[in-house]
Amino acid sequence: MSTSAKPRKEQILEVAEQHFAQHGFAGASLSAIARDCELGNPGLLHHFASKELLYRALLETLAQDLMQRMDRMLADTTAPDQRLAGFVAVQLDWMRERPLAAQLVTRELLDNSERIATAQTRPLERFLNAALTLLEDGQRDGLLRRDVPALALLTVVLGSLNYAHIVRPTFERAFADPRLREENNWMPHMATQLLRLLQAT
């Protein structure tokens, strides 16, 4: 894999994203990442001194991208109901445009229970806090149901979108709904239904 036109660190992070998304933190191999970057292990370790530091740098890059998208949406959208739809749209766009990044973040949320206890930094925390605040504002403004804590709503949003994305190929074979044939039809439909479930009645 030759991507010599890119800065070396950017190249390493791009290749690492593929490996960590496909194999998780535990299953990804520095040697395999170095090989796909056309580097030896010493060359990779020159830029990132350990697997942990490479993974942290990658998470920080992904979290920054996700937060920039959230910041742009919040800057461009003032109506509370549009912000809620915008929050869901940010995630759908990210999943469509950066599927490996979305897969990696999903793995991180599922697999990091041991590492998070000793983590020195938590790159996704700013995005999660911004999302929680947005949902709390929606409850305060009477747009979202108040019989469920905002943190539970956040869990439902993140979990539902990720699960809907993951199960589509299986559901397509099991069910006759034509929207299941195309990701670009299925995910917006699920997002609409999710927003309806969250709305105050």
Secondary structure, 3 states (H helix, E strand, C coil): CCCCCCCHHHHHHHHHHHHHHHHHHHHCCHHHHHHHCCCCHHHHHHHCCCHHHHHHHHHHHHHHHHHHHHHHHHHHCCCHHHHHHHHHHHHHHHHHHCHHHHHHHHHHHHHCCCHHHCCCCCCCHHHHHHHHHHHHHHHHCCCECCCCCHHHHHHHHHHHHHHHHHHHHHHHHHCCCHHHHCHHHHHHHHHHHHHHHHECC
